[in-house]
Amino acid sequence: MKKTIALVFTLLIAASAFAGNKPKKCSREEMGIHGNAIYVLEFTYNLHGGKNGGKQLTCLDSVVFDSRGNFQDKYRRNNGKYTWFSYYFDVNGYSLGWNEYDKNNTLTARTAYLNDNNGNCVERTAFLNGKMTQRASSRYENNRLVEEQSYDENGSMAEKRVYKYDNQGNNTETEFYSRDGELTQKYIYKYDNRGNRVEWRFYDADEFLVALTTYYYDEHDNLIEESSFNYDEHLNWKHSYVYEYDDEDNWVRKTIYRNGTPYQVVEREIAFPVY
């Protein structure tokens, strides 16, 4: 059942955007949350012996959304470590990056974005303890990311990635090149008719299959099964996900199974404004 909480709490979680010309989603939508939630608490427990009685809290995420539904702040307690992420957006709602602080509110890391007029990130720079550690530049065609180059802390190019798409804007192929321009590996993706990724194939430089992962989803488009196979398509492991939903079709509990044994539970408390 939907939890209606009047207080404004503070927390957040990191977002990753899919490259393509699909409509951009706000952070709240990326998390699969319906409605105008103002914050969400996520409790992650490890299950000992596969039984609820032995669950142990390992991570607490508190995520606060701004008026556009984007991340504002995220507070995380993970195995005794406290981290605060503060997110920034421009007047159009395009991400400018985030800062990362420790329990003493000391800035420890930050990531800065430079966007084009369409809100596409054309440059991303990461800093750790005040020093630049990585930079990436991106090129777009028709609002689709087609090429990305990564640079190390010395400004030398470390890797180039080339992206290809189908007519629906799904990223179907990613090629990885070394600084010398040699192909090092390739990813091939397949999707269902709802745009969910259902297969990932990983090939080496000689285009031999290294690994294969398949994905299955429920009617809410939430992942319910993920299976990993090696080069001869022999099963390595399988993760299954079982959800409980509230009245707004938001999942509020997720149980994760590894090879048929429950080993982790994530519980959500979603706060909506009270009018």
ABEGO torsion letter per residue (X at the ends): XBBBBABBBBBBBBBBBBBEABBBBBAAAAAGBBEBBABBBBBBBBBBGGBAAABBBABBBBBBBBAAGBBABBBBBBGGBBBBBBBBBBAAGBBAEBBBBBAAGBBABBBBBBBBAAGBBABBBBBBGGBBABBBBBBBBGGBBABBBBBBAAGBBABBBBBBBBAAGBBABBBBBBAAGBBABBBBBBBBAAGBBABBBBBBAAGBBABBBBBBBBAAGBBABBBBBBAAGBBABBBBBBBBBBAAGBBABBBBBBGGBBABBBBBBBBBBBX
